[in-house]
Amino acid sequence: MKKIYFLKSCSTCQRILKEWGVDDSFELQNIKTESITEEQLDQMIKLAGSAEALFSRVAMKYRAWGLNEKELSEADYRKYILEEYTFLKRPVLIIDNDIFIGNSKKNVAAALERIQNS
């Protein structure tokens, strides 16, 4: 399985997809127009090891909703990601049982290496 969760309107996601050379062998899911299901999120959590690893603290709503002032549990992270797409760190690339989360240079490079070796 080769799947990418991303935000089509995000220029960073677009740049990374281009850098990765994404082709028709990948299933793309624009999380703004096609919401993440509980099953999809649970699969990501299983691969990532936690819901917190998938949660974006740089999302504008993180502070707007006052979440920066709360101590969040795994259940909270999961709930907020399902409730609001902007809380998912993106892009998320899944190839078989490997997951790459977010747009750090190190992560993008590791994902590119995995893509090239798949």
QUIKA-V933144 format. One record per helix or strand of 3 or more residues. SS is the DSSP state (alpha for helix, beta for strand). FROM is the first residue (numbers start at 1). LEN is the number of residues. If there is no record, write none. Layout:
SS_FROM_LEN, SS_FROM_LEN
//
This chain:
beta_2_5, alpha_11_10, beta_27_4, alpha_38_11, alpha_52_3, alpha_60_5, alpha_67_3, alpha_74_10, alpha_85_3, beta_92_4, beta_98_4, alpha_105_12
//
